[in-house]
Every structure is written in structure tokens, then in C-alpha cells.
Amino acid sequence: MKTLSLYRPLDLGKAMVDIDRFMGSLFGDQSFSGGVLCRQPAVDIEETSDAYILEAEMPGYEEKDVEVNLDGGTLNIESKKSTVTENKDDAHNYIMKERRAETFSRSFKLPENADPENINATFKNGLLCMQIKKRTEAQKRVISIAKD
């Protein structure tokens, strides 16, 4: 059975993400990497007879915050989002600004039977849904046996 698999090239940046993920498992799902909040979206991948279904939870994100691209046989889901909050403190008569940037990047290696020309994506209520069709020739079919 061929399935989508998480793609993790060996480099320093990915090693830092792995360390952040480990630390996040100890202290919660959020960690800091280079002063930027990193949170990996939870992803479910389902295989049907004619497609792979990928669902990524991204609460608080909007469609404009997310970029999906295909590089060769690797599917990339990325986001970089900045928020600015201003709080006015009347007792001290100054404005305090808190800036927070959230970023993530997930990569998945497509199986050989996936059709890179036939990928559909939707985004609704913080849930990215992608349907990656299988190539027609790679789909299971029944072959009838001729009687002599």
C-alpha cells in the first residue's frame, strides 16, 4: 500500500523543528524557534480507492494566511502570520505593543500513484482539506477471466 508520508530532509532548520516538537511534547504544543512561535497543525491523512484525503487543523488561521505548493513530488503547507495587539494602560499613560508571529511548515512526500495535476484544496473554519487524486492507471480494478 502506498501512502502519503511526512517528508523530513536532513538540515539544521528541520533539526530545530524536531527539537521544538520534542520540547512541545514536554511543555505543551507551542514552542519558540528564533523568537517566532511555532505550532505544527494536526494532520489526518486518509486513503480511499481513488484519492488521498489530507485534513489539517489550523484554528485562528484564514485562507490568506496559508500557502500550499507542490515542488516535484513534495507537497508543502506553509504559513507566516503576524498579529499586533495594542493595550492602553491609563495608569502609566503609555501604549504597550505586543507582537507575535506564528509560522509553520509541513512537507509531505506524495506516493508514486498520486496525480500531481489533480489536487483540490478547500479552507473553511480553520480546516484545510485537500483531495489528491490517484492516477487512473494506478487505481485498483477487477480483471475478468475469459472462459475457454
Protein Blocks (a to p, Z undefined) as FASTA:
>chain_A
ZZddddddddfklmmmmmmmmmmmmnojbdceehiacddddddddddfkbccdddddehi
afklpccddehjaccdddddddddddddfklopacdddddddddddddddfkbcfklccd
ddeehiacddddddfklpccddddddZZ
